[in-house]
């Protein structure tokens, strides 16, 4: 059986979309910390 997945949208400080990622539901918030290096300051769950 396949693990559930969800999509997140990454935003920079200006509110611009940096990109979208589809992740496994087992990903923890702490696992997203390295995205700060790309300028991501906000993450929204899309689906």
mmCIF file as Biopython writes it, N, C-alpha, C and O atoms, coordinates in Angstrom:
data_model
#
loop_
_atom_site.group_PDB
_atom_site.id
_atom_site.type_symbol
_atom_site.label_atom_id
_atom_site.label_alt_id
_atom_site.label_comp_id
_atom_site.label_asym_id
_atom_site.label_entity_id
_atom_site.label_seq_id
_atom_site.pdbx_PDB_ins_code
_atom_site.Cartn_x
_atom_site.Cartn_y
_atom_site.Cartn_z
_atom_site.occupancy
_atom_site.B_iso_or_equiv
_atom_site.auth_seq_id
_atom_site.auth_asym_id
_atom_site.pdbx_PDB_model_num
ATOM 1   N N  . UNK A ? 1  ? 0.840  -1.186 0.000  1.0 0.0 1  A 1 
ATOM 2   C CA . UNK A ? 1  ? 0.000  0.000  0.000  1.0 0.0 1  A 1 
ATOM 3   C C  . UNK A ? 1  ? 0.883  1.247  0.000  1.0 0.0 1  A 1 
ATOM 4   O O  . UNK A ? 1  ? 1.884  1.311  0.713  1.0 0.0 1  A 1 
ATOM 5   N N  . UNK A ? 2  ? 0.504  2.228  -0.801 1.0 0.0 2  A 1 
ATOM 6   C CA . UNK A ? 2  ? 1.290  3.445  -0.920 1.0 0.0 2  A 1 
ATOM 7   C C  . UNK A ? 2  ? 1.034  4.389  0.248  1.0 0.0 2  A 1 
ATOM 8   O O  . UNK A ? 2  ? -0.089 4.511  0.736  1.0 0.0 2  A 1 
ATOM 9   N N  . UNK A ? 3  ? 2.106  5.057  0.689  1.0 0.0 3  A 1 
ATOM 10  C CA . UNK A ? 3  ? 1.978  6.023  1.776  1.0 0.0 3  A 1 
ATOM 11  C C  . UNK A ? 3  ? 1.225  7.258  1.294  1.0 0.0 3  A 1 
ATOM 12  O O  . UNK A ? 3  ? 1.375  7.667  0.143  1.0 0.0 3  A 1 
ATOM 13  N N  . UNK A ? 4  ? 0.415  7.854  2.169  1.0 0.0 4  A 1 
ATOM 14  C CA . UNK A ? 4  ? -0.273 9.090  1.780  1.0 0.0 4  A 1 
ATOM 15  C C  . UNK A ? 4  ? 0.735  10.205 1.499  1.0 0.0 4  A 1 
ATOM 16  O O  . UNK A ? 4  ? 1.802  10.262 2.110  1.0 0.0 4  A 1 
ATOM 17  N N  . UNK A ? 5  ? 0.383  11.076 0.580  1.0 0.0 5  A 1 
ATOM 18  C CA . UNK A ? 5  ? 1.253  12.205 0.225  1.0 0.0 5  A 1 
ATOM 19  C C  . UNK A ? 5  ? 0.456  13.495 0.309  1.0 0.0 5  A 1 
ATOM 20  O O  . UNK A ? 5  ? -0.774 13.492 0.263  1.0 0.0 5  A 1 
ATOM 21  N N  . UNK A ? 6  ? 1.185  14.603 0.433  1.0 0.0 6  A 1 
ATOM 22  C CA . UNK A ? 6  ? 0.550  15.910 0.399  1.0 0.0 6  A 1 
ATOM 23  C C  . UNK A ? 6  ? 1.474  16.879 -0.315 1.0 0.0 6  A 1 
ATOM 24  O O  . UNK A ? 6  ? 2.672  16.625 -0.441 1.0 0.0 6  A 1 
ATOM 25  N N  . UNK A ? 7  ? 0.923  17.983 -0.779 1.0 0.0 7  A 1 
ATOM 26  C CA . UNK A ? 7  ? 1.689  18.986 -1.509 1.0 0.0 7  A 1 
ATOM 27  C C  . UNK A ? 7  ? 1.793  20.245 -0.670 1.0 0.0 7  A 1 
ATOM 28  O O  . UNK A ? 7  ? 0.818  20.695 -0.068 1.0 0.0 7  A 1 
ATOM 29  N N  . UNK A ? 8  ? 3.007  20.810 -0.641 1.0 0.0 8  A 1 
ATOM 30  C CA . UNK A ? 8  ? 3.205  22.080 0.058  1.0 0.0 8  A 1 
ATOM 31  C C  . UNK A ? 8  ? 3.663  23.126 -0.945 1.0 0.0 8  A 1 
ATOM 32  O O  . UNK A ? 8  ? 4.264  22.803 -1.969 1.0 0.0 8  A 1 
ATOM 33  N N  . UNK A ? 9  ? 3.376  24.364 -0.642 1.0 0.0 9  A 1 
ATOM 34  C CA . UNK A ? 9  ? 3.787  25.498 -1.457 1.0 0.0 9  A 1 
ATOM 35  C C  . UNK A ? 9  ? 4.740  26.341 -0.614 1.0 0.0 9  A 1 
ATOM 36  O O  . UNK A ? 9  ? 4.432  26.658 0.535  1.0 0.0 9  A 1 
ATOM 37  N N  . UNK A ? 10 ? 5.886  26.705 -1.171 1.0 0.0 10 A 1 
ATOM 38  C CA . UNK A ? 10 ? 6.902  27.483 -0.461 1.0 0.0 10 A 1 
ATOM 39  C C  . UNK A ? 10 ? 6.836  28.941 -0.895 1.0 0.0 10 A 1 
ATOM 40  O O  . UNK A ? 10 ? 6.710  29.237 -2.083 1.0 0.0 10 A 1 
ATOM 41  N N  . UNK A ? 11 ? 6.921  29.850 0.075  1.0 0.0 11 A 1 
ATOM 42  C CA . UNK A ? 11 ? 6.861  31.283 -0.201 1.0 0.0 11 A 1 
ATOM 43  C C  . UNK A ? 11 ? 8.087  31.978 0.367  1.0 0.0 11 A 1 
ATOM 44  O O  . UNK A ? 11 ? 8.631  31.558 1.389  1.0 0.0 11 A 1 
ATOM 45  N N  . UNK A ? 12 ? 8.523  33.047 -0.302 1.0 0.0 12 A 1 
ATOM 46  C CA . UNK A ? 12 ? 9.616  33.857 0.227  1.0 0.0 12 A 1 
ATOM 47  C C  . UNK A ? 12 ? 9.042  34.997 1.062  1.0 0.0 12 A 1 
ATOM 48  O O  . UNK A ? 12 ? 7.828  35.084 1.250  1.0 0.0 12 A 1 
ATOM 49  N N  . UNK A ? 13 ? 9.910  35.863 1.557  1.0 0.0 13 A 1 
ATOM 50  C CA . UNK A ? 13 ? 9.500  36.950 2.439  1.0 0.0 13 A 1 
ATOM 51  C C  . UNK A ? 13 ? 8.544  37.928 1.751  1.0 0.0 13 A 1 
ATOM 52  O O  . UNK A ? 13 ? 7.685  38.519 2.405  1.0 0.0 13 A 1 
ATOM 53  N N  . UNK A ? 14 ? 8.690  38.096 0.443  1.0 0.0 14 A 1 
ATOM 54  C CA . UNK A ? 14 ? 7.824  39.000 -0.315 1.0 0.0 14 A 1 
ATOM 55  C C  . UNK A ? 14 ? 6.470  38.370 -0.638 1.0 0.0 14 A 1 
ATOM 56  O O  . UNK A ? 14 ? 5.606  39.029 -1.216 1.0 0.0 14 A 1 
ATOM 57  N N  . UNK A ? 15 ? 6.276  37.107 -0.274 1.0 0.0 15 A 1 
ATOM 58  C CA . UNK A ? 15 ? 5.018  36.426 -0.550 1.0 0.0 15 A 1 
ATOM 59  C C  . UNK A ? 15 ? 4.965  35.758 -1.907 1.0 0.0 15 A 1 
ATOM 60  O O  . UNK A ? 15 ? 3.913  35.266 -2.315 1.0 0.0 15 A 1 
ATOM 61  N N  . UNK A ? 16 ? 6.096  35.733 -2.621 1.0 0.0 16 A 1 
ATOM 62  C CA . UNK A ? 16 ? 6.147  35.093 -3.932 1.0 0.0 16 A 1 
ATOM 63  C C  . UNK A ? 16 ? 6.321  33.589 -3.771 1.0 0.0 16 A 1 
ATOM 64  O O  . UNK A ? 16 ? 6.988  33.125 -2.846 1.0 0.0 16 A 1 
ATOM 65  N N  . UNK A ? 17 ? 5.722  32.843 -4.669 1.0 0.0 17 A 1 
ATOM 66  C CA . UNK A ? 17 ? 5.831  31.384 -4.634 1.0 0.0 17 A 1 
ATOM 67  C C  . UNK A ? 17 ? 7.209  30.972 -5.132 1.0 0.0 17 A 1 
ATOM 68  O O  . UNK A ? 17 ? 7.616  31.339 -6.235 1.0 0.0 17 A 1 
ATOM 69  N N  . UNK A ? 18 ? 7.919  30.211 -4.317 1.0 0.0 18 A 1 
ATOM 70  C CA . UNK A ? 18 ? 9.224  29.681 -4.718 1.0 0.0 18 A 1 
ATOM 71  C C  . UNK A ? 18 ? 9.083  28.343 -5.426 1.0 0.0 18 A 1 
ATOM 72  O O  . UNK A ? 18 ? 9.893  28.003 -6.288 1.0 0.0 18 A 1 
ATOM 73  N N  . UNK A ? 19 ? 8.061  27.589 -5.063 1.0 0.0 19 A 1 
ATOM 74  C CA . UNK A ? 19 ? 7.853  26.290 -5.685 1.0 0.0 19 A 1 
ATOM 75  C C  . UNK A ? 19 ? 6.900  25.435 -4.885 1.0 0.0 19 A 1 
ATOM 76  O O  . UNK A ? 19 ? 6.420  25.831 -3.823 1.0 0.0 19 A 1 
ATOM 77  N N  . UNK A ? 20 ? 6.635  24.253 -5.416 1.0 0.0 20 A 1 
ATOM 78  C CA . UNK A ? 20 ? 5.752  23.286 -4.756 1.0 0.0 20 A 1 
ATOM 79  C C  . UNK A ? 20 ? 6.499  21.968 -4.628 1.0 0.0 20 A 1 
ATOM 80  O O  . UNK A ? 20 ? 7.298  21.601 -5.490 1.0 0.0 20 A 1 
ATOM 81  N N  . UNK A ? 21 ? 6.227  21.273 -3.552 1.0 0.0 21 A 1 
ATOM 82  C CA . UNK A ? 21 ? 6.815  19.959 -3.315 1.0 0.0 21 A 1 
ATOM 83  C C  . UNK A ? 21 ? 5.718  18.982 -2.927 1.0 0.0 21 A 1 
ATOM 84  O O  . UNK A ? 21 ? 4.808  19.332 -2.176 1.0 0.0 21 A 1 
ATOM 85  N N  . UNK A ? 22 ? 5.801  17.768 -3.433 1.0 0.0 22 A 1 
ATOM 86  C CA . UNK A ? 22 ? 4.911  16.700 -2.998 1.0 0.0 22 A 1 
ATOM 87  C C  . UNK A ? 22 ? 5.725  15.797 -2.090 1.0 0.0 22 A 1 
ATOM 88  O O  . UNK A ? 22 ? 6.751  15.247 -2.491 1.0 0.0 22 A 1 
ATOM 89  N N  . UNK A ? 23 ? 5.252  15.652 -0.860 1.0 0.0 23 A 1 
ATOM 90  C CA . UNK A ? 23 ? 5.999  14.933 0.168  1.0 0.0 23 A 1 
ATOM 91  C C  . UNK A ? 23 ? 5.191  13.791 0.751  1.0 0.0 23 A 1 
ATOM 92  O O  . UNK A ? 23 ? 3.963  13.769 0.676  1.0 0.0 23 A 1 
ATOM 93  N N  . UNK A ? 24 ? 5.897  12.858 1.325  1.0 0.0 24 A 1 
ATOM 94  C CA . UNK A ? 24 ? 5.269  11.762 2.054  1.0 0.0 24 A 1 
ATOM 95  C C  . UNK A ? 24 ? 4.658  12.321 3.332  1.0 0.0 24 A 1 
ATOM 96  O O  . UNK A ? 24 ? 5.177  13.283 3.900  1.0 0.0 24 A 1 
ATOM 97  N N  . UNK A ? 25 ? 3.577  11.736 3.780  1.0 0.0 25 A 1 
ATOM 98  C CA . UNK A ? 25 ? 2.909  12.200 4.993  1.0 0.0 25 A 1 
ATOM 99  C C  . UNK A ? 25 ? 3.758  11.981 6.237  1.0 0.0 25 A 1 
ATOM 100 O O  . UNK A ? 25 ? 3.441  12.522 7.297  1.0 0.0 25 A 1 
ATOM 101 N N  . UNK A ? 26 ? 4.823  11.202 6.133  1.0 0.0 26 A 1 
ATOM 102 C CA . UNK A ? 26 ? 5.681  10.942 7.292  1.0 0.0 26 A 1 
ATOM 103 C C  . UNK A ? 26 ? 6.712  12.050 7.523  1.0 0.0 26 A 1 
ATOM 104 O O  . UNK A ? 26 ? 7.439  12.006 8.515  1.0 0.0 26 A 1 
ATOM 105 N N  . UNK A ? 27 ? 6.791  13.044 6.625  1.0 0.0 27 A 1 
ATOM 106 C CA . UNK A ? 27 ? 7.744  14.147 6.772  1.0 0.0 27 A 1 
ATOM 107 C C  . UNK A ? 27 ? 7.343  15.005 7.966  1.0 0.0 27 A 1 
ATOM 108 O O  . UNK A ? 27 ? 6.172  15.343 8.142  1.0 0.0 27 A 1 
ATOM 109 N N  . UNK A ? 28 ? 8.342  15.353 8.785  1.0 0.0 28 A 1 
ATOM 110 C CA . UNK A ? 28 ? 8.090  16.211 9.943  1.0 0.0 28 A 1 
ATOM 111 C C  . UNK A ? 28 ? 8.442  17.653 9.596  1.0 0.0 28 A 1 
ATOM 112 O O  . UNK A ? 28 ? 9.223  17.904 8.678  1.0 0.0 28 A 1 
ATOM 113 N N  . UNK A ? 29 ? 7.877  18.573 10.314 1.0 0.0 29 A 1 
ATOM 114 C CA . UNK A ? 29 ? 8.150  19.989 10.085 1.0 0.0 29 A 1 
ATOM 115 C C  . UNK A ? 29 ? 9.640  20.283 10.191 1.0 0.0 29 A 1 
ATOM 116 O O  . UNK A ? 29 ? 10.163 21.077 9.410  1.0 0.0 29 A 1 
ATOM 117 N N  . UNK A ? 30 ? 10.323 19.672 11.122 1.0 0.0 30 A 1 
ATOM 118 C CA . UNK A ? 30 ? 11.764 19.880 11.298 1.0 0.0 30 A 1 
ATOM 119 C C  . UNK A ? 30 ? 12.553 19.450 10.061 1.0 0.0 30 A 1 
ATOM 120 O O  . UNK A ? 30 ? 13.639 19.974 9.813  1.0 0.0 30 A 1 
ATOM 121 N N  . UNK A ? 31 ? 12.025 18.510 9.287  1.0 0.0 31 A 1 
ATOM 122 C CA . UNK A ? 31 ? 12.699 18.051 8.072  1.0 0.0 31 A 1 
ATOM 123 C C  . UNK A ? 31 ? 12.721 19.132 6.988  1.0 0.0 31 A 1 
ATOM 124 O O  . UNK A ? 31 ? 13.512 19.051 6.049  1.0 0.0 31 A 1 
ATOM 125 N N  . UNK A ? 32 ? 11.867 20.127 7.113  1.0 0.0 32 A 1 
ATOM 126 C CA . UNK A ? 32 ? 11.782 21.194 6.112  1.0 0.0 32 A 1 
ATOM 127 C C  . UNK A ? 32 ? 12.717 22.361 6.419  1.0 0.0 32 A 1 
ATOM 128 O O  . UNK A ? 32 ? 12.807 23.299 5.627  1.0 0.0 32 A 1 
ATOM 129 N N  . UNK A ? 33 ? 13.406 22.318 7.541  1.0 0.0 33 A 1 
ATOM 130 C CA . UNK A ? 33 ? 14.305 23.396 7.969  1.0 0.0 33 A 1 
ATOM 131 C C  . UNK A ? 33 ? 15.319 23.808 6.889  1.0 0.0 33 A 1 
ATOM 132 O O  . UNK A ? 33 ? 15.543 25.007 6.719  1.0 0.0 33 A 1 
ATOM 133 N N  . UNK A ? 34 ? 15.940 22.878 6.154  1.0 0.0 34 A 1 
ATOM 134 C CA . UNK A ? 34 ? 16.916 23.283 5.131  1.0 0.0 34 A 1 
ATOM 135 C C  . UNK A ? 34 ? 16.331 24.164 4.021  1.0 0.0 34 A 1 
ATOM 136 O O  . UNK A ? 34 ? 17.087 24.811 3.296  1.0 0.0 34 A 1 
ATOM 137 N N  . UNK A ? 35 ? 15.016 24.202 3.876  1.0 0.0 35 A 1 
ATOM 138 C CA . UNK A ? 35 ? 14.402 25.038 2.842  1.0 0.0 35 A 1 
ATOM 139 C C  . UNK A ? 35 ? 14.588 26.523 3.128  1.0 0.0 35 A 1 
ATOM 140 O O  . UNK A ? 35 ? 14.428 27.349 2.230  1.0 0.0 35 A 1 
ATOM 141 N N  . UNK A ? 36 ? 14.925 26.870 4.369  1.0 0.0 36 A 1 
ATOM 142 C CA . UNK A ? 36 ? 15.212 28.269 4.700  1.0 0.0 36 A 1 
ATOM 143 C C  . UNK A ? 36 ? 16.391 28.786 3.888  1.0 0.0 36 A 1 
ATOM 144 O O  . UNK A ? 36 ? 16.444 29.969 3.551  1.0 0.0 36 A 1 
ATOM 145 N N  . UNK A ? 37 ? 17.337 27.905 3.572  1.0 0.0 37 A 1 
ATOM 146 C CA . UNK A ? 37 ? 18.508 28.294 2.782  1.0 0.0 37 A 1 
ATOM 147 C C  . UNK A ? 37 ? 18.106 28.749 1.382  1.0 0.0 37 A 1 
ATOM 148 O O  . UNK A ? 37 ? 18.838 29.503 0.741  1.0 0.0 37 A 1 
ATOM 149 N N  . UNK A ? 38 ? 16.956 28.300 0.907  1.0 0.0 38 A 1 
ATOM 150 C CA . UNK A ? 38 ? 16.447 28.711 -0.405 1.0 0.0 38 A 1 
ATOM 151 C C  . UNK A ? 38 ? 15.632 29.991 -0.325 1.0 0.0 38 A 1 
ATOM 152 O O  . UNK A ? 38 ? 15.185 30.517 -1.345 1.0 0.0 38 A 1 
ATOM 153 N N  . UNK A ? 39 ? 15.440 30.492 0.899  1.0 0.0 39 A 1 
ATOM 154 C CA . UNK A ? 39 ? 14.666 31.711 1.085  1.0 0.0 39 A 1 
ATOM 155 C C  . UNK A ? 39 ? 13.220 31.472 1.475  1.0 0.0 39 A 1 
ATOM 156 O O  . UNK A ? 39 ? 12.436 32.419 1.536  1.0 0.0 39 A 1 
ATOM 157 N N  . UNK A ? 40 ? 12.855 30.235 1.737  1.0 0.0 40 A 1 
ATOM 158 C CA . UNK A ? 40 ? 11.477 29.921 2.126  1.0 0.0 40 A 1 
ATOM 159 C C  . UNK A ? 40 ? 11.232 30.366 3.564  1.0 0.0 40 A 1 
ATOM 160 O O  . UNK A ? 40 ? 11.933 29.945 4.484  1.0 0.0 40 A 1 
ATOM 161 N N  . UNK A ? 41 ? 10.237 31.215 3.743  1.0 0.0 41 A 1 
ATOM 162 C CA . UNK A ? 41 ? 9.893  31.678 5.090  1.0 0.0 41 A 1 
ATOM 163 C C  . UNK A ? 41 ? 8.486  31.239 5.490  1.0 0.0 41 A 1 
ATOM 164 O O  . UNK A ? 41 ? 8.104  31.346 6.656  1.0 0.0 41 A 1 
ATOM 165 N N  . UNK A ? 42 ? 7.721  30.747 4.522  1.0 0.0 42 A 1 
ATOM 166 C CA . UNK A ? 42 ? 6.363  30.282 4.811  1.0 0.0 42 A 1 
ATOM 167 C C  . UNK A ? 42 ? 6.064  29.045 3.968  1.0 0.0 42 A 1 
ATOM 168 O O  . UNK A ? 42 ? 6.458  28.952 2.806  1.0 0.0 42 A 1 
ATOM 169 N N  . UNK A ? 43 ? 5.362  28.106 4.579  1.0 0.0 43 A 1 
ATOM 170 C CA . UNK A ? 43 ? 4.966  26.872 3.900  1.0 0.0 43 A 1 
ATOM 171 C C  . UNK A ? 43 ? 3.470  26.697 4.088  1.0 0.0 43 A 1 
ATOM 172 O O  . UNK A ? 43 ? 2.966  26.798 5.206  1.0 0.0 43 A 1 
ATOM 173 N N  . UNK A ? 44 ? 2.758  26.434 3.002  1.0 0.0 44 A 1 
ATOM 174 C CA . UNK A ? 44 ? 1.319  26.163 3.069  1.0 0.0 44 A 1 
ATOM 175 C C  . UNK A ? 44 ? 1.050  24.772 2.519  1.0 0.0 44 A 1 
ATOM 176 O O  . UNK A ? 44 ? 1.620  24.373 1.504  1.0 0.0 44 A 1 
ATOM 177 N N  . UNK A ? 45 ? 0.182  24.042 3.192  1.0 0.0 45 A 1 
ATOM 178 C CA . UNK A ? 45 ? -0.243 22.740 2.685  1.0 0.0 45 A 1 
ATOM 179 C C  . UNK A ? 45 ? -1.350 22.985 1.666  1.0 0.0 45 A 1 
ATOM 180 O O  . UNK A ? 45 ? -2.365 23.606 1.980  1.0 0.0 45 A 1 
ATOM 181 N N  . UNK A ? 46 ? -1.148 22.491 0.443  1.0 0.0 46 A 1 
ATOM 182 C CA . UNK A ? 46 ? -2.103 22.707 -0.638 1.0 0.0 46 A 1 
ATOM 183 C C  . UNK A ? 46 ? -3.080 21.542 -0.728 1.0 0.0 46 A 1 
ATOM 184 O O  . UNK A ? 46 ? -4.288 21.756 -0.830 1.0 0.0 46 A 1 
ATOM 185 N N  . UNK A ? 47 ? -2.584 20.340 -0.690 1.0 0.0 47 A 1 
ATOM 186 C CA . UNK A ? 47 ? -3.449 19.154 -0.781 1.0 0.0 47 A 1 
ATOM 187 C C  . UNK A ? 47 ? -2.770 17.967 -0.150 1.0 0.0 47 A 1 
ATOM 188 O O  . UNK A ? 47 ? -3.335 16.874 -0.125 1.0 0.0 47 A 1 
#
